Amino acid sequence: MRLFAIALIGYDIYGRRAIHQRQGYSVADLCRINRRDVLGGLAATLAAGTVGGCAGGGVPRAPAVTEAWDRWVAHEPTSTRVLDHRPLDAILARHLRYRSDGIALFPYGEVPLTEQEALDDYIRWLTDTQVGRLNRREQYAYWINLHNVLLLRLVMRRYLVMSVRDIAIGTGPFADNAWQAKLVAVRGVPVSLSDIVDRILRPIWRDPRVHYGLSLAAVGGPNLLAHAFTGANIDRLLDDAAVEFVNHPRGVKVEARGLVLSGLYDRYRGDFGTSVDTMVKHVRLYAAPPISNQVAGFARARFEFDWSLNDGTGLAG
């Protein structure tokens, strides 16, 4: 059996980019390997949160919401067209799995080629859709689903990676990250994940709940949901996602040292509030006891975010 070396791009304890290698994995192993298995003893030698993509690491501030991208503002309020997102539904239902703490994982390294091709067909269909002829609810679901399926497909193509932050598209100092790269052309217009979030979703809908529906392919982010968004279910799914995230320790927790909020709230201060006090008010809209009572009155917080890939490869469904 031929064996291969796997080079994993990470960061050493000083934050410098480094390559760590483990020998002895076969082709079959590559199909089911789990990042945590690959890291093995490496995790024992590096401080928690210092490996690229692991716990810790800041979430850069997002740009302030400005005017929406004119190309995508048009809509038809009376349109009754309903988009069919069943291809995305099917792959999520078949593969999504959960850790014991409720965090959703996706087995990026286990999806058969036929299903990957089906996702590509779905993406092509989405990008050929006349978005401007949809009503606002269908458009809302459309853009969130497009964002999530593009990120899902990108990680599949670049697997193995420890974190979505390790993905670079292009070469040299001008390579784009996962959010900057123009991943598809929608009706002939090149679009990036950042475009979808910052130039379309945030300025058109101005709904902070959108961040609970957008996958970041990270353990610290909102869960990838088991269902695609539709015009009919979007409010319910966004509310459910907000409740799940806020009431999970990766979203909000109170420790002896004080309040800890997800870095998501810091990144999107303009959407959740420019101060911790306003962030807390938002959180309490979805928090259940005891969190709803524990967070009251805090004016300062620490922000944390785990960028580890939400990878379920090799884990039982």
Buried (B, 14 or more C-beta within 10 A) or exposed (E): EEEEEBEBBBBEEEEEEBEBEBEEBEEEBBEEBBBEEBBEEBEEEBEEBBBBBBBBBEBEEBEEBEEBBEBBEEBBEEBEEBBEBEBBBBBBEEBBEBEEEEBBBBBBBBBEEEBBEBBEEBBEEBBEBEBBEBBBBBBBBBBBBBBBBBBBBBBBEBBBBBBBBBBBBEEEEEEBBBBBBBBBEBEEEEBBBBBBBBBBBBBBBEBBBBBBBBBBBBBBBBBBBEBBBBBEBBBEBBBBBBBBBBBBBBBBBBEEEEBBBBBBBBBBBBBBBEEBEEBBBBBBEBBEEEBBEBBEEBEEBBBBBBBBBBBBBBBEE
